[in-house]
């Protein structure tokens, strides 16, 4: 039972790390210099 709980925690940690990495990679595209959300039609090619 304890091993299952640890496995669930590890899965949530991996999911959070993936989401944080994706946000960090997309941050220069999504935000301008003033840290406001840009218009996505301008930001994406």
C-alpha positions as protocol buffer text, in pm:
chain_id: "A"
residue {
  index: 1
  type: UNK
  ca { x: 0 y: 0 z: 0 }
}
residue {
  index: 2
  type: UNK
  ca { x: 279 y: 242 z: 87 }
}
residue {
  index: 3
  type: UNK
  ca { x: 464 y: 167 z: -237 }
}
residue {
  index: 4
  type: UNK
  ca { x: 150 y: 252 z: -435 }
}
residue {
  index: 5
  type: UNK
  ca { x: 121 y: 588 z: -262 }
}
residue {
  index: 6
  type: UNK
  ca { x: 486 y: 667 z: -334 }
}
residue {
  index: 7
  type: UNK
  ca { x: 436 y: 569 z: -697 }
}
residue {
  index: 8
  type: UNK
  ca { x: 138 y: 805 z: -724 }
}
residue {
  index: 9
  type: UNK
  ca { x: 342 y: 1088 z: -571 }
}
residue {
  index: 10
  type: UNK
  ca { x: 626 y: 1025 z: -816 }
}
residue {
  index: 11
  type: UNK
  ca { x: 383 y: 1030 z: -1109 }
}
residue {
  index: 12
  type: UNK
  ca { x: 241 y: 1364 z: -994 }
}
residue {
  index: 13
  type: UNK
  ca { x: 593 y: 1503 z: -957 }
}
residue {
  index: 14
  type: UNK
  ca { x: 683 y: 1395 z: -1311 }
}
residue {
  index: 15
  type: UNK
  ca { x: 362 y: 1547 z: -1444 }
}
residue {
  index: 16
  type: UNK
  ca { x: 433 y: 1875 z: -1264 }
}
residue {
  index: 17
  type: UNK
  ca { x: 792 y: 1880 z: -1390 }
}
residue {
  index: 18
  type: UNK
  ca { x: 674 y: 1828 z: -1747 }
}
residue {
  index: 19
  type: UNK
  ca { x: 418 y: 2107 z: -1718 }
}
residue {
  index: 20
  type: UNK
  ca { x: 676 y: 2343 z: -1569 }
}
residue {
  index: 21
  type: UNK
  ca { x: 925 y: 2260 z: -1845 }
}
residue {
  index: 22
  type: UNK
  ca { x: 663 y: 2323 z: -2115 }
}
residue {
  index: 23
  type: UNK
  ca { x: 564 y: 2655 z: -1960 }
}
residue {
  index: 24
  type: UNK
  ca { x: 928 y: 2761 z: -1926 }
}
residue {
  index: 25
  type: UNK
  ca { x: 996 y: 2673 z: -2290 }
}
residue {
  index: 26
  type: UNK
  ca { x: 686 y: 2859 z: -2413 }
}
residue {
  index: 27
  type: UNK
  ca { x: 731 y: 3164 z: -2188 }
}
residue {
  index: 28
  type: UNK
  ca { x: 933 y: 3378 z: -2433 }
}
residue {
  index: 29
  type: UNK
  ca { x: 666 y: 3321 z: -2700 }
}
residue {
  index: 30
  type: UNK
  ca { x: 363 y: 3378 z: -2477 }
}
residue {
  index: 31
  type: UNK
  ca { x: 480 y: 3679 z: -2277 }
}
residue {
  index: 32
  type: UNK
  ca { x: 624 y: 4009 z: -2388 }
}
residue {
  index: 33
  type: UNK
  ca { x: 885 y: 4217 z: -2204 }
}
residue {
  index: 34
  type: UNK
  ca { x: 630 y: 4362 z: -1965 }
}
residue {
  index: 35
  type: UNK
  ca { x: 520 y: 4011 z: -1859 }
}
residue {
  index: 36
  type: UNK
  ca { x: 173 y: 4049 z: -2007 }
}
residue {
  index: 37
  type: UNK
  ca { x: 16 y: 3776 z: -2214 }
}
residue {
  index: 38
  type: UNK
  ca { x: 75 y: 3857 z: -2581 }
}
residue {
  index: 39
  type: UNK
  ca { x: -176 y: 3822 z: -2856 }
}
residue {
  index: 40
  type: UNK
  ca { x: -116 y: 3464 z: -2972 }
}
residue {
  index: 41
  type: UNK
  ca { x: -194 y: 3552 z: -3334 }
}
residue {
  index: 42
  type: UNK
  ca { x: 110 y: 3784 z: -3331 }
}
residue {
  index: 43
  type: UNK
  ca { x: 337 y: 3558 z: -3127 }
}
residue {
  index: 44
  type: UNK
  ca { x: 301 y: 3237 z: -3325 }
}
residue {
  index: 45
  type: UNK
  ca { x: 426 y: 3199 z: -3683 }
}
